[in-house]
Amino acid sequence: MSYSSYDADTSVLDWIIVFVFMAIPIVNIIYLAYGAFASSNGSIKNYCRASWIVIAAVALFAIFAKGI
């Protein structure tokens, strides 16, 4: 069975890089877009996609809560 880079485990260094980028304003949005659509690492891609879903849910909740 051969493993592609998509199946490889995500290293601690990779996660540190993700957390550093997520701590920088504006850069975090750019990194989320890159990670969700262009990353070859499956774990980071899923993390970025999940982050977009949470951001959208919070934004929708804030819009609807303000209207009530």
C-alpha positions, 0 to 999 in steps of 0.5 A: 500500500502506498501513501501519498502526501495527503495521507501523511501525518501532520507534524507538530511543526506543521501545527505550530505554523498553523497556529502562528498564522492564525494568530496574525490578523488578516493573515489568518483569513488568507491562510484559511483560504489557502489551507482550505483550497490549496493545501495538500495536507488533509488534516490542515485542509479539514481544519481550515474548512471547519474554521470557515464553517464556524466563522459562517455560523457565528456570523449568521447567528450574530446577524439574526440575533441582532435582528431580534 
